[in-house]
Structure formats: structure tokens, C-alpha cells
Amino acid sequence: MTTDISDEELVARFPGEPITHDNAAHYRGRLRRQLLLNRCDDCGRWHAPPKPVCPDCWSWRVAAQPVSGDGEIFMAIFLHRGPAVPGVDYSTPYPVVTVELAEQEGLRFTSTVVGADNAAIRIGAPVRLAWIERNGVPLPVFELKESV
Ligand SMILES: [Zn+2]
């Protein structure tokens, strides 16, 4: 486990985010622009959101591991309004996508898509991981592999 910054500093870097023992490694990874999700050391299954115990084999040997960030859009919604967040423009409107990651069927991560027209953000579209800065910290986002 990486202990490059203290838990207190980690919480301070992500105000408003629900940082827990189970997801602290994920947030530490974000600071290095590395997308980490929990994987079971015993059965090899990935799972998200993070839990202390593998939901498949009940092993406690769960550790955050890097994922490629490649995947396909599983679900997309477009927010016309929402809480004021720096960098979020609801007039576009703002896309929220759940991506099914290439690592494993059913392993999904929710973020947004950058650099694409909303009309091109479709179910099944292949995406790759990208990083932007929001609130002074890196945010994992996705971009379309083929821009339309
Ligand atoms: Zn397991």
C-alpha cells in the first residue's frame, strides 16, 4: 500500500469526497493519475465500488490495482442541472457516463466524457481513460477512441 501522504492530507485534498479505509488507495492513485480499483488477490476478481471483502470468494486479501481505463460506454445520462461544480457546464448539458472496463465483465466506473459532442456519446462507444484537473486534483475521465 502506498503511504505517500497521510490520511488527513488525503481527505483535505478531496473535500466533499467520501474517503474511507476501503477507497483511500483509489484516491491516492488519483493524485498520481493512476486509476486503481480493488482486486482480490485470491480469486483475481475486480470489484467496484470498493469493499473490504471480495464479494465473490469472501477473501480479505483485496488490494487496489491499476486498470487500463479502456472500455465501452455502458450507460450515459446528460445532466441539464445539478450542484454548482467548477468545470461543470450544465448548459451543454453535462454528460455522466458509466464505462464497462475491459478488465472484466460488469466492472464499471462512472465519470464523464471530455472532448466529444454529446451526440457522439452513445452506449457501446469505445473509450479510453484521460485525466483532467478539477478542484486542484486530477480527475479520471474518458475520451472517445474515435471522435465523430
Ligand atoms: Zn475473491
Backbone and ligand atoms as CSV (ligand in chain L), in Angstrom:
chain,resi,resn,atom,element,x,y,z
A,1,MET,N,N,0.843,-1.194,0.000
A,1,MET,CA,C,0.000,0.000,0.000
A,1,MET,C,C,0.879,1.246,0.000
A,2,THR,N,N,0.474,2.200,-0.800
A,2,THR,CA,C,1.232,3.438,-0.900
A,2,THR,C,C,0.872,4.357,0.260
A,3,THR,N,N,1.868,4.892,0.899
A,3,THR,CA,C,1.602,5.806,2.017
A,3,THR,C,C,2.313,7.119,1.755
A,4,ASP,N,N,2.190,7.618,0.511
A,4,ASP,CA,C,2.934,8.827,0.160
A,4,ASP,C,C,2.398,10.069,0.875
A,5,ILE,N,N,1.111,10.109,1.216
A,5,ILE,CA,C,0.600,11.221,2.015
A,5,ILE,C,C,-0.276,10.642,3.126
A,6,SER,N,N,-0.454,11.419,4.154
A,6,SER,CA,C,-1.226,10.956,5.309
A,6,SER,C,C,-2.709,10.905,4.960
A,7,ASP,N,N,-3.471,10.150,5.748
A,7,ASP,CA,C,-4.915,10.111,5.563
A,7,ASP,C,C,-5.518,11.505,5.694
A,8,GLU,N,N,-4.997,12.282,6.650
A,8,GLU,CA,C,-5.544,13.622,6.871
A,8,GLU,C,C,-5.328,14.492,5.638
A,9,GLU,N,N,-4.134,14.394,5.051
A,9,GLU,CA,C,-3.840,15.196,3.865
A,9,GLU,C,C,-4.693,14.729,2.684
A,10,LEU,N,N,-4.893,13.419,2.590
A,10,LEU,CA,C,-5.704,12.876,1.506
A,10,LEU,C,C,-7.132,13.417,1.588
A,11,VAL,N,N,-7.708,13.389,2.772
A,11,VAL,CA,C,-9.064,13.905,2.963
A,11,VAL,C,C,-9.112,15.394,2.627
A,12,ALA,N,N,-8.044,16.117,2.988
A,12,ALA,CA,C,-8.004,17.556,2.720
A,12,ALA,C,C,-7.918,17.847,1.226
A,13,ARG,N,N,-7.282,16.945,0.467
A,13,ARG,CA,C,-7.153,17.177,-0.978
A,13,ARG,C,C,-8.464,16.941,-1.721
A,14,PHE,N,N,-9.364,16.127,-1.136
A,14,PHE,CA,C,-10.624,15.792,-1.802
A,14,PHE,C,C,-11.804,16.201,-0.932
A,15,PRO,N,N,-11.991,17.506,-0.708
A,15,PRO,CA,C,-13.100,17.934,0.158
A,15,PRO,C,C,-14.436,17.491,-0.427
A,16,GLY,N,N,-15.285,16.968,0.422
A,16,GLY,CA,C,-16.608,16.550,-0.027
A,16,GLY,C,C,-16.670,15.136,-0.556
A,17,GLU,N,N,-15.498,14.504,-0.772
A,17,GLU,CA,C,-15.497,13.128,-1.274
A,17,GLU,C,C,-15.519,12.172,-0.074
A,18,PRO,N,N,-16.269,11.091,-0.197
A,18,PRO,CA,C,-16.393,10.156,0.933
A,18,PRO,C,C,-15.187,9.215,1.032
A,19,ILE,N,N,-14.103,9.720,1.572
A,19,ILE,CA,C,-12.884,8.901,1.652
A,19,ILE,C,C,-12.969,7.971,2.860
A,20,THR,N,N,-12.763,6.704,2.601
A,20,THR,CA,C,-12.829,5.697,3.659
A,20,THR,C,C,-11.581,4.832,3.578
A,21,HIS,N,N,-11.436,3.953,4.569
A,21,HIS,CA,C,-10.325,2.995,4.531
A,21,HIS,C,C,-10.356,2.172,3.236
A,22,ASP,N,N,-11.571,1.861,2.757
A,22,ASP,CA,C,-11.694,0.984,1.591
A,22,ASP,C,C,-11.313,1.664,0.288
A,23,ASN,N,N,-11.478,2.987,0.197
A,23,ASN,CA,C,-11.194,3.640,-1.088
A,23,ASN,C,C,-9.992,4.598,-1.037
A,24,ALA,N,N,-9.306,4.653,0.110
A,24,ALA,CA,C,-8.185,5.598,0.223
A,24,ALA,C,C,-7.109,5.324,-0.830
A,25,ALA,N,N,-6.831,4.054,-1.110
A,25,ALA,CA,C,-5.807,3.737,-2.120
A,25,ALA,C,C,-6.231,4.251,-3.493
A,26,HIS,N,N,-7.539,4.151,-3.786
A,26,HIS,CA,C,-8.044,4.670,-5.057
A,26,HIS,C,C,-7.772,6.180,-5.170
A,27,TYR,N,N,-8.035,6.910,-4.095
A,27,TYR,CA,C,-7.828,8.368,-4.147
A,27,TYR,C,C,-6.342,8.724,-4.170
A,28,ARG,N,N,-5.524,7.943,-3.470
A,28,ARG,CA,C,-4.078,8.184,-3.570
A,28,ARG,C,C,-3.612,7.979,-5.011
A,29,GLY,N,N,-4.165,6.972,-5.670
A,29,GLY,CA,C,-3.825,6.723,-7.073
A,29,GLY,C,C,-4.191,7.902,-7.958
A,30,ARG,N,N,-5.334,8.509,-7.671
A,30,ARG,CA,C,-5.751,9.671,-8.480
A,30,ARG,C,C,-4.709,10.777,-8.451
A,31,LEU,N,N,-4.098,10.981,-7.281
A,31,LEU,CA,C,-3.095,12.051,-7.183
A,31,LEU,C,C,-1.899,11.767,-8.083
A,32,ARG,N,N,-1.666,10.496,-8.406
A,32,ARG,CA,C,-0.585,10.108,-9.332
A,32,ARG,C,C,-1.118,9.883,-10.752
A,33,ARG,N,N,-2.380,10.245,-10.977
A,33,ARG,CA,C,-3.037,9.991,-12.269
A,33,ARG,C,C,-2.982,8.510,-12.625
A,34,GLN,N,N,-3.323,7.700,-11.628
A,34,GLN,CA,C,-3.380,6.257,-11.837
A,34,GLN,C,C,-4.740,5.797,-11.335
A,35,LEU,N,N,-5.505,5.127,-12.228
A,35,LEU,CA,C,-6.839,4.667,-11.835
A,35,LEU,C,C,-6.712,3.289,-11.206
A,36,LEU,N,N,-6.984,3.221,-9.901
A,36,LEU,CA,C,-6.863,1.977,-9.148
A,36,LEU,C,C,-8.248,1.511,-8.718
A,37,LEU,N,N,-8.513,0.233,-8.944
A,37,LEU,CA,C,-9.739,-0.376,-8.435
A,37,LEU,C,C,-9.347,-1.619,-7.645
A,38,ASN,N,N,-10.251,-2.052,-6.796
A,38,ASN,CA,C,-9.914,-3.174,-5.920
A,38,ASN,C,C,-10.002,-4.511,-6.654
A,39,ARG,N,N,-8.995,-5.345,-6.376
A,39,ARG,CA,C,-8.948,-6.668,-6.965
A,39,ARG,C,C,-8.605,-7.669,-5.875
A,40,CYS,N,N,-9.223,-8.838,-5.969
A,40,CYS,CA,C,-8.996,-9.888,-4.980
A,40,CYS,C,C,-7.707,-10.634,-5.310
A,41,ASP,N,N,-6.820,-10.734,-4.318
A,41,ASP,CA,C,-5.568,-11.459,-4.532
A,41,ASP,C,C,-5.795,-12.964,-4.619
A,42,ASP,N,N,-6.903,-13.448,-4.088
A,42,ASP,CA,C,-7.136,-14.897,-4.067
A,42,ASP,C,C,-7.805,-15.396,-5.342
A,43,CYS,N,N,-8.896,-14.744,-5.758
A,43,CYS,CA,C,-9.615,-15.259,-6.937
A,43,CYS,C,C,-9.398,-14.395,-8.171
A,44,GLY,N,N,-8.773,-13.225,-8.007
A,44,GLY,CA,C,-8.458,-12.401,-9.170
A,44,GLY,C,C,-9.581,-11.525,-9.662
A,45,ARG,N,N,-10.753,-11.575,-8.998
A,45,ARG,CA,C,-11.886,-10.767,-9.454
A,45,ARG,C,C,-11.680,-9.304,-9.060
A,46,TRP,N,N,-12.034,-8.423,-9.993
A,46,TRP,CA,C,-12.083,-6.994,-9.722
A,46,TRP,C,C,-13.444,-6.679,-9.136
A,47,HIS,N,N,-13.528,-5.655,-8.312
A,47,HIS,CA,C,-14.842,-5.171,-7.925
A,47,HIS,C,C,-14.808,-3.681,-7.626
A,48,ALA,N,N,-15.914,-3.046,-7.961
A,48,ALA,CA,C,-16.132,-1.623,-7.699
A,48,ALA,C,C,-17.631,-1.453,-7.488
A,49,PRO,N,N,-18.041,-0.598,-6.568
A,49,PRO,CA,C,-17.234,0.205,-5.645
A,49,PRO,C,C,-16.478,-0.643,-4.628
A,50,PRO,N,N,-15.459,-0.018,-3.994
A,50,PRO,CA,C,-14.568,-0.789,-3.129
A,50,PRO,C,C,-15.256,-1.352,-1.895
A,51,LYS,N,N,-14.905,-2.581,-1.577
A,51,LYS,CA,C,-15.370,-3.234,-0.357
A,51,LYS,C,C,-14.166,-3.893,0.305
A,52,PRO,N,N,-14.226,-4.088,1.620
A,52,PRO,CA,C,-13.069,-4.683,2.301
A,52,PRO,C,C,-12.931,-6.175,2.025
A,53,VAL,N,N,-14.029,-6.820,1.600
A,53,VAL,CA,C,-14.026,-8.268,1.396
A,53,VAL,C,C,-14.421,-8.534,-0.054
A,54,CYS,N,N,-13.766,-9.519,-0.675
A,54,CYS,CA,C,-14.131,-9.890,-2.044
A,54,CYS,C,C,-15.579,-10.373,-2.075
A,55,PRO,N,N,-16.448,-9.770,-2.918
A,55,PRO,CA,C,-17.843,-10.214,-2.948
A,55,PRO,C,C,-18.020,-11.592,-3.560
A,56,ASP,N,N,-16.987,-12.107,-4.241
A,56,ASP,CA,C,-17.106,-13.423,-4.863
A,56,ASP,C,C,-16.652,-14.550,-3.942
A,57,CYS,N,N,-15.472,-14.404,-3.325
A,57,CYS,CA,C,-14.931,-15.518,-2.533
A,57,CYS,C,C,-14.744,-15.164,-1.064
A,58,TRP,N,N,-15.136,-13.964,-0.684
A,58,TRP,CA,C,-15.105,-13.515,0.704
A,58,TRP,C,C,-13.692,-13.396,1.261
A,59,SER,N,N,-12.717,-13.354,0.417
A,59,SER,CA,C,-11.346,-13.161,0.882
A,59,SER,C,C,-11.165,-11.721,1.361
A,60,TRP,N,N,-10.334,-11.552,2.380
A,60,TRP,CA,C,-9.956,-10.215,2.846
A,60,TRP,C,C,-8.723,-9.719,2.116
A,61,ARG,N,N,-8.136,-10.543,1.271
A,61,ARG,CA,C,-6.905,-10.156,0.573
A,61,ARG,C,C,-7.272,-9.361,-0.679
A,62,VAL,N,N,-7.761,-8.151,-0.450
A,62,VAL,CA,C,-8.194,-7.261,-1.515
A,62,VAL,C,C,-7.197,-6.110,-1.583
A,63,ALA,N,N,-6.750,-5.769,-2.796
A,63,ALA,CA,C,-5.784,-4.685,-2.940
A,63,ALA,C,C,-6.137,-3.864,-4.167
A,64,ALA,N,N,-5.853,-2.559,-4.097
A,64,ALA,CA,C,-6.102,-1.666,-5.228
A,64,ALA,C,C,-5.037,-1.893,-6.291
A,65,GLN,N,N,-5.476,-2.118,-7.516
A,65,GLN,CA,C,-4.575,-2.389,-8.640
A,65,GLN,C,C,-4.932,-1.460,-9.796
A,66,PRO,N,N,-3.945,-1.109,-10.621
A,66,PRO,CA,C,-4.258,-0.236,-11.760
A,66,PRO,C,C,-5.052,-0.963,-12.844
A,67,VAL,N,N,-6.028,-0.248,-13.422
A,67,VAL,CA,C,-6.748,-0.750,-14.593
A,67,VAL,C,C,-6.299,0.047,-15.815
A,68,SER,N,N,-6.538,-0.534,-16.991
A,68,SER,CA,C,-6.106,0.120,-18.231
A,68,SER,C,C,-6.904,1.388,-18.490
A,69,GLY,N,N,-8.161,1.393,-18.069
A,69,GLY,CA,C,-9.038,2.521,-18.389
A,69,GLY,C,C,-9.700,2.392,-19.739
A,70,ASP,N,N,-9.411,1.301,-20.467
A,70,ASP,CA,C,-10.111,1.051,-21.730
A,70,ASP,C,C,-11.465,0.407,-21.421
A,71,GLY,N,N,-12.454,0.744,-22.228
A,71,GLY,CA,C,-13.755,0.138,-22.022
A,71,GLY,C,C,-14.763,0.664,-23.008
A,72,GLU,N,N,-16.029,0.373,-22.700
A,72,GLU,CA,C,-17.135,0.820,-23.544
A,72,GLU,C,C,-18.171,1.509,-22.677
A,73,ILE,N,N,-18.835,2.481,-23.262
A,73,ILE,CA,C,-19.882,3.174,-22.522
A,73,ILE,C,C,-21.036,2.202,-22.279
A,74,PHE,N,N,-21.362,2.034,-21.002
A,74,PHE,CA,C,-22.438,1.125,-20.602
A,74,PHE,C,C,-23.733,1.910,-20.426
A,75,MET,N,N,-23.611,3.124,-19.914
A,75,MET,CA,C,-24.780,3.939,-19.646
A,75,MET,C,C,-24.358,5.393,-19.734
A,76,ALA,N,N,-25.233,6.229,-20.240
A,76,ALA,CA,C,-24.934,7.660,-20.316
A,76,ALA,C,C,-26.179,8.454,-19.963
A,77,ILE,N,N,-25.981,9.457,-19.128
A,77,ILE,CA,C,-27.059,10.389,-18.855
A,77,ILE,C,C,-26.511,11.794,-19.041
A,78,PHE,N,N,-27.396,12.726,-19.305
A,78,PHE,CA,C,-26.979,14.102,-19.580
A,78,PHE,C,C,-27.701,15.021,-18.608
A,79,LEU,N,N,-26.914,15.661,-17.765
A,79,LEU,CA,C,-27.489,16.490,-16.705
A,79,LEU,C,C,-27.734,17.907,-17.216
A,80,HIS,N,N,-28.973,18.333,-17.133
A,80,HIS,CA,C,-29.333,19.700,-17.514
A,80,HIS,C,C,-29.187,20.666,-16.350
A,81,ARG,N,N,-29.169,20.111,-15.151
A,81,ARG,CA,C,-28.923,20.946,-13.982
A,81,ARG,C,C,-28.352,20.073,-12.884
A,82,GLY,N,N,-27.726,20.722,-11.909
A,82,GLY,CA,C,-27.126,19.976,-10.814
A,82,GLY,C,C,-26.389,20.925,-9.912
A,83,PRO,N,N,-25.704,20.371,-8.926
A,83,PRO,CA,C,-24.973,21.228,-7.989
A,83,PRO,C,C,-23.851,21.984,-8.697
A,84,ALA,N,N,-23.594,23.193,-8.262
A,84,ALA,CA,C,-22.534,24.002,-8.860
A,84,ALA,C,C,-21.183,23.355,-8.573
A,85,VAL,N,N,-20.483,22.987,-9.624
A,85,VAL,CA,C,-19.157,22.384,-9.507
A,85,VAL,C,C,-18.258,23.097,-10.504
A,86,PRO,N,N,-17.084,23.555,-10.065
A,86,PRO,CA,C,-16.177,24.200,-11.020
A,86,PRO,C,C,-15.864,23.263,-12.193
A,87,GLY,N,N,-15.954,23.776,-13.408
A,87,GLY,CA,C,-15.629,22.977,-14.575
A,87,GLY,C,C,-16.799,22.180,-15.128
A,88,VAL,N,N,-17.950,22.229,-14.465
A,88,VAL,CA,C,-19.124,21.504,-14.943
A,88,VAL,C,C,-20.093,22.502,-15.559
A,89,ASP,N,N,-20.430,22.265,-16.850
A,89,ASP,CA,C,-21.315,23.165,-17.577
A,89,ASP,C,C,-22.599,22.409,-17.917
A,90,TYR,N,N,-23.665,22.738,-17.185
A,90,TYR,CA,C,-24.928,22.023,-17.399
A,90,TYR,C,C,-25.660,22.517,-18.643
A,91,SER,N,N,-25.218,23.619,-19.230
A,91,SER,CA,C,-25.935,24.128,-20.397
A,91,SER,C,C,-25.637,23.277,-21.630
A,92,THR,N,N,-24.582,22.415,-21.543
A,92,THR,CA,C,-24.147,21.665,-22.740
A,92,THR,C,C,-25.153,20.594,-23.166
A,93,PRO,N,N,-25.800,19.750,-22.370
A,93,PRO,CA,C,-25.644,19.520,-20.930
A,93,PRO,C,C,-24.454,18.611,-20.607
A,94,TYR,N,N,-24.272,18.372,-19.298
A,94,TYR,CA,C,-23.076,17.683,-18.809
A,94,TYR,C,C,-23.263,16.162,-18.849
A,95,PRO,N,N,-22.391,15.458,-19.577
A,95,PRO,CA,C,-22.545,14.007,-19.664
A,95,PRO,C,C,-21.972,13.277,-18.442
A,96,VAL,N,N,-22.719,12.300,-17.959
A,96,VAL,CA,C,-22.235,11.379,-16.934
A,96,VAL,C,C,-22.304,9.990,-17.542
A,97,VAL,N,N,-21.176,9.313,-17.600
A,97,VAL,CA,C,-21.148,8.001,-18.229
A,97,VAL,C,C,-20.639,6.955,-17.255
A,98,THR,N,N,-21.245,5.771,-17.351
A,98,THR,CA,C,-20.720,4.593,-16.672
A,98,THR,C,C,-20.062,3.739,-17.741
A,99,VAL,N,N,-18.774,3.450,-17.529
A,99,VAL,CA,C,-17.996,2.697,-18.505
A,99,VAL,C,C,-17.768,1.282,-17.980
A,100,GLU,N,N,-18.061,0.328,-18.839
A,100,GLU,CA,C,-17.715,-1.054,-18.509
A,100,GLU,C,C,-16.264,-1.261,-18.932
A,101,LEU,N,N,-15.405,-1.536,-17.958
A,101,LEU,CA,C,-13.970,-1.600,-18.217
A,101,LEU,C,C,-13.589,-2.934,-18.847
A,102,ALA,N,N,-12.513,-2.880,-19.640
A,102,ALA,CA,C,-12.095,-4.050,-20.407
A,102,ALA,C,C,-11.633,-5.194,-19.505
A,103,GLU,N,N,-11.217,-4.871,-18.282
A,103,GLU,CA,C,-10.634,-5.897,-17.413
A,103,GLU,C,C,-11.593,-7.043,-17.110
A,104,GLN,N,N,-12.892,-6.713,-16.992
A,104,GLN,CA,C,-13.803,-7.755,-16.517
A,104,GLN,C,C,-15.242,-7.347,-16.806
A,105,GLU,N,N,-16.049,-8.305,-17.241
A,105,GLU,CA,C,-17.472,-8.046,-17.450
A,105,GLU,C,C,-18.087,-7.580,-16.134
A,106,GLY,N,N,-18.829,-6.493,-16.201
A,106,GLY,CA,C,-19.510,-5.990,-15.014
A,106,GLY,C,C,-18.683,-5.051,-14.168
A,107,LEU,N,N,-17.391,-4.866,-14.510
A,107,LEU,CA,C,-16.554,-3.909,-13.764
A,107,LEU,C,C,-16.762,-2.536,-14.375
A,108,ARG,N,N,-17.362,-1.650,-13.599
A,108,ARG,CA,C,-17.783,-0.365,-14.166
A,108,ARG,C,C,-17.273,0.790,-13.324
A,109,PHE,N,N,-17.015,1.904,-14.026
A,109,PHE,CA,C,-16.564,3.117,-13.356
A,109,PHE,C,C,-17.306,4.291,-13.971
A,110,THR,N,N,-17.796,5.162,-13.123
A,110,THR,CA,C,-18.621,6.280,-13.576
A,110,THR,C,C,-17.849,7.584,-13.501
A,111,SER,N,N,-17.869,8.332,-14.599
A,111,SER,CA,C,-17.227,9.641,-14.656
A,111,SER,C,C,-17.904,10.436,-15.774
A,112,THR,N,N,-17.120,11.193,-16.524
A,112,THR,CA,C,-17.678,11.957,-17.635
A,112,THR,C,C,-16.831,11.708,-18.879
A,113,VAL,N,N,-17.292,12.218,-20.006
A,113,VAL,CA,C,-16.544,12.159,-21.266
A,113,VAL,C,C,-16.143,13.577,-21.618
A,114,VAL,N,N,-14.882,13.736,-22.010
A,114,VAL,CA,C,-14.405,15.052,-22.429
A,114,VAL,C,C,-14.054,15.014,-23.909
A,115,GLY,N,N,-14.102,16.189,-24.539
A,115,GLY,CA,C,-13.629,16.329,-25.917
A,115,GLY,C,C,-14.538,15.728,-26.965
A,116,ALA,N,N,-15.807,15.532,-26.642
A,116,ALA,CA,C,-16.722,14.936,-27.620
A,116,ALA,C,C,-18.047,15.680,-27.597
A,117,ASP,N,N,-18.721,15.696,-28.777
A,117,ASP,CA,C,-20.095,16.194,-28.805
A,117,ASP,C,C,-20.983,15.203,-28.063
A,118,ASN,N,N,-21.973,15.722,-27.360
A,118,ASN,CA,C,-22.870,14.816,-26.647
A,118,ASN,C,C,-23.536,13.817,-27.590
A,119,ALA,N,N,-23.781,14.220,-28.845
A,119,ALA,CA,C,-24.430,13.320,-29.800
A,119,ALA,C,C,-23.573,12.092,-30.086
A,120,ALA,N,N,-22.260,12.207,-29.878
A,120,ALA,CA,C,-21.358,11.083,-30.155
A,120,ALA,C,C,-21.203,10.155,-28.958
A,121,ILE,N,N,-21.743,10.552,-27.815
A,121,ILE,CA,C,-21.621,9.751,-26.595
A,121,ILE,C,C,-22.763,8.753,-26.580
A,122,ARG,N,N,-22.463,7.539,-27.034
A,122,ARG,CA,C,-23.507,6.534,-27.214
A,122,ARG,C,C,-23.137,5.267,-26.471
A,123,ILE,N,N,-24.165,4.505,-26.121
A,123,ILE,CA,C,-23.950,3.202,-25.498
A,123,ILE,C,C,-23.085,2.348,-26.433
A,124,GLY,N,N,-22.081,1.702,-25.874
A,124,GLY,CA,C,-21.225,0.811,-26.660
A,124,GLY,C,C,-20.023,1.489,-27.277
A,125,ALA,N,N,-19.963,2.818,-27.219
A,125,ALA,CA,C,-18.821,3.513,-27.819
A,125,ALA,C,C,-17.541,3.197,-27.045
A,126,PRO,N,N,-16.457,2.839,-27.751
A,126,PRO,CA,C,-15.193,2.565,-27.065
A,126,PRO,C,C,-14.549,3.840,-26.533
A,127,VAL,N,N,-14.029,3.757,-25.331
A,127,VAL,CA,C,-13.410,4.920,-24.698
A,127,VAL,C,C,-12.068,4.524,-24.095
A,128,ARG,N,N,-11.281,5.560,-23.818
A,128,ARG,CA,C,-10.038,5.370,-23.084
A,128,ARG,C,C,-9.989,6.368,-21.935
A,129,LEU,N,N,-9.150,6.032,-20.966
A,129,LEU,CA,C,-9.003,6.892,-19.793
A,129,LEU,C,C,-8.236,8.161,-20.148
A,130,ALA,N,N,-8.648,9.269,-19.550
A,130,ALA,CA,C,-7.914,10.532,-19.666
A,130,ALA,C,C,-7.985,11.202,-18.304
A,131,TRP,N,N,-7.195,12.233,-18.125
A,131,TRP,CA,C,-7.185,12.924,-16.835
A,131,TRP,C,C,-7.369,14.412,-17.055
A,132,ILE,N,N,-8.189,15.018,-16.221
A,132,ILE,CA,C,-8.283,16.467,-16.186
A,132,ILE,C,C,-8.041,16.909,-14.747
A,133,GLU,N,N,-7.858,18.193,-14.561
A,133,GLU,CA,C,-7.737,18.742,-13.206
A,133,GLU,C,C,-9.068,19.362,-12.825
A,134,ARG,N,N,-9.560,19.014,-11.645
A,134,ARG,CA,C,-10.757,19.667,-11.134
A,134,ARG,C,C,-10.570,19.874,-9.638
A,135,ASN,N,N,-10.883,21.066,-9.177
A,135,ASN,CA,C,-10.676,21.422,-7.764
A,135,ASN,C,C,-9.230,21.183,-7.336
A,136,GLY,N,N,-8.300,21.353,-8.264
A,136,GLY,CA,C,-6.885,21.240,-7.926
A,136,GLY,C,C,-6.350,19.833,-7.811
A,137,VAL,N,N,-7.164,18.842,-8.167
A,137,VAL,CA,C,-6.687,17.456,-8.124
A,137,VAL,C,C,-7.056,16.764,-9.432
A,138,PRO,N,N,-6.280,15.736,-9.807
A,138,PRO,CA,C,-6.596,15.012,-11.042
A,138,PRO,C,C,-7.934,14.266,-10.927
A,139,LEU,N,N,-8.704,14.308,-12.011
A,139,LEU,CA,C,-9.986,13.598,-12.079
A,139,LEU,C,C,-9.939,12.625,-13.257
A,140,PRO,N,N,-10.194,11.333,-12.995
A,140,PRO,CA,C,-10.226,10.380,-14.108
A,140,PRO,C,C,-11.493,10.568,-14.936
A,141,VAL,N,N,-11.319,10.760,-16.242
A,141,VAL,CA,C,-12.441,10.944,-17.162
A,141,VAL,C,C,-12.193,10.024,-18.360
A,142,PHE,N,N,-13.089,10.083,-19.318
A,142,PHE,CA,C,-12.930,9.246,-20.508
A,142,PHE,C,C,-12.977,10.107,-21.753
A,143,GLU,N,N,-12.313,9.631,-22.809
A,143,GLU,CA,C,-12.495,10.237,-24.121
A,143,GLU,C,C,-12.835,9.138,-25.108
A,144,LEU,N,N,-13.588,9.516,-26.154
A,144,LEU,CA,C,-13.970,8.551,-27.171
A,144,LEU,C,C,-12.737,8.146,-27.960
A,145,LYS,N,N,-12.638,6.827,-28.280
A,145,LYS,CA,C,-11.488,6.380,-29.065
A,145,LYS,C,C,-11.570,6.886,-30.495
A,146,GLU,N,N,-12.777,6.953,-31.044
A,146,GLU,CA,C,-12.945,7.520,-32.380
A,146,GLU,C,C,-13.807,8.760,-32.224
A,147,SER,N,N,-13.232,9.906,-32.528
A,147,SER,CA,C,-14.050,11.114,-32.442
A,147,SER,C,C,-14.909,11.210,-33.696
A,148,VAL,N,N,-16.159,11.534,-33.494
A,148,VAL,CA,C,-17.124,11.578,-34.602
A,148,VAL,C,C,-17.321,13.021,-35.028
L,1,ZN,ZN,ZN,-12.013,-13.246,-4.356
